[in-house]
Amino acid sequence: MIATFLSITGFLFIHWISSGHFPLSNLYESLIFLSWSLSIIHMIPYRISFIYYFF
């Protein structure tokens, strides 16, 4: 999941630089942003449960 998040983050950043605007202007860019935000939402509970497991 971390590799997916980093890959999509890199893609969004490169696409932002090349297009000159934040990538939310069409359906393709919006769905990529949605998958990026869902990967963050998925990682947050995993990290919290991982931290509580060791402490």
VMD Tcl script that draws the C-alpha trace (Angstrom):
set ca {
  {0.00 0.00 0.00}
  {2.89 2.34 0.72}
  {4.38 1.65 -2.72}
  {1.02 2.47 -4.31}
  {0.75 5.69 -2.35}
  {4.28 6.77 -3.31}
  {3.75 5.88 -6.97}
  {0.49 7.80 -7.24}
  {2.02 10.74 -5.34}
  {4.90 10.85 -7.80}
  {2.52 10.62 -10.75}
  {0.30 13.41 -9.41}
  {3.30 15.64 -8.75}
  {4.80 15.06 -12.22}
  {1.42 15.57 -13.87}
  {0.90 18.77 -11.88}
  {4.27 20.14 -13.03}
  {3.73 19.19 -16.68}
  {0.14 20.43 -16.97}
  {0.55 23.60 -14.90}
  {-2.55 23.00 -12.77}
  {-3.54 20.68 -9.96}
  {-4.76 17.46 -11.57}
  {-8.50 17.62 -10.91}
  {-9.76 19.08 -14.18}
  {-11.19 15.97 -15.83}
  {-12.53 12.54 -14.90}
  {-9.22 10.73 -15.39}
  {-7.33 13.10 -13.10}
  {-10.15 13.09 -10.55}
  {-10.17 9.29 -10.36}
  {-6.38 9.18 -9.91}
  {-6.74 11.72 -7.09}
  {-9.56 9.63 -5.58}
  {-7.38 6.51 -5.59}
  {-4.57 8.50 -3.97}
  {-6.86 9.77 -1.21}
  {-8.33 6.29 -0.65}
  {-4.82 4.90 -0.22}
  {-4.20 7.51 2.50}
  {-7.50 6.68 4.18}
  {-6.57 3.00 4.12}
  {-3.08 3.55 5.58}
  {-4.13 5.69 8.57}
  {-6.02 2.97 10.52}
  {-3.31 0.46 9.63}
  {-0.62 2.73 11.07}
  {-2.63 3.41 14.22}
  {-3.23 -0.30 14.88}
  {0.44 -1.03 14.15}
  {1.57 1.59 16.70}
  {-0.84 0.31 19.38}
  {0.39 -3.24 18.80}
  {3.89 -2.34 19.98}
  {3.03 0.15 22.75}
}
mol new
graphics top color blue
foreach p $ca { graphics top sphere $p radius 0.5 }
foreach p [lrange $ca 0 end-1] q [lrange $ca 1 end] { graphics top cylinder $p $q radius 0.2 }
display resetview
